[in-house]
Amino acid sequence: MKILAISGSARQTSTNTALLRALRAIAPHDITLDVFDGIGDLPVFSPDREGASLPESVGTFMRLVARSDGLLIASPEYVRSIPGGLKNAIDWLVSGDQVVGKPIALVHASHRGDDMLAILRTVLMTISANFNRDLFFRLPVMKETPEAILDIVKAPANRDPAEQFLRDFAFFCRNHRSSQPPSIAL
């Protein structure tokens, strides 16, 4: 099972990115979890730049999405909404078929952010028939260092639910594979 974990933060020291990396570290052996932390490298979406004019960073992002069995998204809340970088990344995916029917679930690294999560859920339900609102992993680790976040995730009280979340998402992915083509040339 190949899962792409997308961080909605452009910060180098993002707690959301660190949480995704910690999940990668404890993922069961049959789950490969790749973390995409390049949201800040994607240029602003424009339909004029699709097709032959597609920026290289966007093509790479689209290939990662297309080749994954499912997507986990972790994002901070900015002004009670989705950060511009994450929304921009989603905009790049909308006109293609990489995300259509792709299994998607959310991870969250904060005790707050429910307004953003509600908006993000609406957007994700719009772009994928296989967004799972019920699969959700939240571990409040705001302001912790990446090393501390890894230790927090590895603690038995957190590791067991984290591993179970990953197994549940992998099961969901296996049972909800989209009908999109297996490989997309970009």
FENLIN-V397678 format. One record per run of one state. SS is the DSSP state (H for helix, E for strand, L for the rest). FROM is the first residue (numbers start at 1). LEN is the number of residues. Records with the same first field share a line. If there is no record, write none. Layout:
BEGIN
SS=FROM-LEN / FROM-LEN
END
This chain:
BEGIN
L=1-1 / 8-7 / 27-5 / 37-2 / 42-5 / 50-1 / 54-2 / 68-2 / 75-2 / 79-2 / 83-1 / 95-8 / 109-5 / 128-3 / 139-7 / 155-1 / 176-11
E=2-6 / 32-5 / 70-5 / 77-2 / 81-2 / 103-6 / 131-8
H=15-12 / 39-3 / 47-3 / 51-3 / 56-12 / 84-11 / 114-14 / 146-9 / 156-20
END
